[in-house]
């Protein structure tokens, strides 16, 4: 640097040469800054794409979650309706149900009578066979 009162060429150096020396690191720094800005813009583009992909996946998962929650809610409502219909005795009061219950009781009674008759007949046949054996047949 030149002090007041000194001549610019007092030390025997050229001012323009000094300026060129100073400019070389500045140009290198500018070039490095441009390269860094280019890399930064590329990275921002890549990151933007990643964010968009992640947002799309998130939206897809949210839609699926909403669908499953709705389906779950529908199933809970169906269970509640069925439980309510079982608690209400209306079904048991319908004529068809009463007929089926009465028919079931009648058939059970008939079955028991047939089984009792079958045992009696089996005993009677056994007695007849024993009598025939005793008589020598």
ZAPALUM-450383 format. One record per residue (C-alpha): residue in one letter; x, y, z. Coordinates in Angstrom, 3 decimals. Layout:
N
code,X,Y,Z
A,X,Y,Z
...
# end
This chain:
137
code,X,Y,Z
X,0.000,0.000,0.000
X,1.191,3.496,-0.823
X,1.546,6.001,1.943
X,1.028,9.703,1.380
X,4.167,11.242,0.135
X,5.560,7.999,-1.335
X,5.796,7.655,-5.047
X,4.029,4.640,-6.580
X,7.209,3.257,-8.041
X,9.465,4.009,-5.143
X,10.146,0.382,-4.351
X,10.581,-0.641,-7.957
X,7.387,-2.607,-8.393
X,4.688,-2.150,-10.971
X,1.213,-1.344,-9.673
X,-0.576,-3.334,-12.370
X,1.466,-6.430,-11.591
X,0.459,-6.099,-7.969
X,-3.161,-5.739,-8.990
X,-2.950,-8.876,-11.158
X,-1.540,-10.847,-8.262
X,-4.441,-9.707,-6.109
X,-7.016,-10.521,-8.817
X,-6.011,-14.198,-9.327
X,-7.260,-15.442,-5.930
X,-10.414,-13.385,-6.397
X,-11.199,-15.054,-9.737
X,-10.538,-18.481,-8.232
X,-12.886,-17.663,-5.381
X,-15.551,-16.481,-7.859
X,-15.193,-19.705,-9.877
X,-15.428,-21.806,-6.697
X,-18.500,-19.833,-5.612
X,-20.167,-20.477,-8.997
X,-19.389,-24.196,-8.763
X,-20.777,-24.305,-5.237
X,-23.950,-22.513,-6.359
X,-24.350,-25.016,-9.207
X,-23.929,-27.969,-6.855
X,-26.342,-26.353,-4.410
X,-29.000,-25.917,-7.115
X,-28.572,-29.583,-8.154
X,-28.901,-30.699,-4.534
X,-31.997,-28.508,-4.084
X,-33.538,-30.112,-7.186
X,-32.812,-33.616,-5.910
X,-34.146,-32.752,-2.472
X,-37.279,-31.201,-3.980
X,-37.938,-34.437,-5.879
X,-37.414,-36.469,-2.726
X,-39.817,-34.255,-0.798
X,-42.440,-34.576,-3.559
X,-42.066,-38.373,-3.584
X,-42.317,-38.524,0.197
X,-45.399,-36.271,0.138
X,-47.049,-38.463,-2.494
X,-46.319,-41.598,-0.448
X,-47.620,-39.877,2.667
X,-50.850,-38.924,0.875
X,-51.254,-42.487,-0.387
X,-50.780,-43.910,3.111
X,-53.185,-41.336,4.570
X,-55.844,-42.318,2.017
X,-55.365,-45.990,2.881
X,-55.582,-45.211,6.596
X,-58.804,-43.242,6.060
X,-60.293,-46.124,4.056
X,-59.388,-48.647,6.752
X,-60.781,-46.414,9.507
X,-64.068,-46.109,7.592
X,-64.213,-49.872,7.066
X,-63.444,-50.441,10.759
X,-66.190,-48.009,11.756
X,-68.668,-49.775,9.450
X,-67.795,-53.116,11.046
X,-68.253,-51.695,14.544
X,-71.667,-50.370,13.510
X,-72.613,-53.739,12.056
X,-71.577,-55.491,15.295
X,-73.582,-52.981,17.315
X,-76.650,-53.558,15.140
X,-76.354,-57.334,15.467
X,-75.845,-57.091,19.216
X,-78.891,-54.859,19.494
X,-81.003,-57.246,17.446
X,-79.956,-60.120,19.723
X,-80.835,-58.117,22.819
X,-84.245,-57.261,21.479
X,-86.479,-60.277,21.888
X,-88.540,-59.353,18.821
X,-87.139,-62.228,16.839
X,-88.152,-64.720,19.487
X,-91.710,-63.426,19.400
X,-92.201,-63.945,15.653
X,-94.641,-66.731,14.664
X,-92.059,-68.548,12.537
X,-89.702,-68.850,15.461
X,-92.444,-70.065,17.771
X,-93.521,-72.633,15.195
X,-89.977,-73.945,14.852
X,-89.543,-74.215,18.616
X,-92.867,-76.059,19.000
X,-92.021,-78.361,16.076
X,-88.638,-79.101,17.641
X,-90.257,-80.036,20.966
X,-92.785,-82.255,19.191
X,-90.049,-84.037,17.228
X,-87.958,-84.554,20.359
X,-90.958,-86.083,22.119
X,-91.653,-88.351,19.149
X,-87.999,-89.416,19.059
X,-88.061,-90.328,22.744
X,-91.248,-92.384,22.234
X,-89.716,-94.243,19.267
X,-86.593,-95.007,21.289
X,-88.689,-96.348,24.180
X,-90.770,-98.489,21.776
X,-87.562,-99.762,20.171
X,-86.231,-100.882,23.549
X,-89.529,-102.631,24.346
X,-89.536,-104.397,20.960
X,-85.899,-105.441,21.371
X,-86.711,-106.918,24.787
X,-89.799,-108.679,23.411
X,-87.825,-110.173,20.524
X,-85.099,-111.310,22.932
X,-87.772,-113.029,25.070
X,-89.284,-114.783,22.047
X,-85.863,-116.021,20.927
X,-85.147,-117.308,24.449
X,-88.507,-119.143,24.490
X,-87.801,-120.709,21.109
X,-84.360,-121.865,22.279
X,-85.839,-123.385,25.432
X,-88.501,-125.223,23.395
X,-85.764,-126.809,21.271
X,-85.960,-125.046,18.034
# end
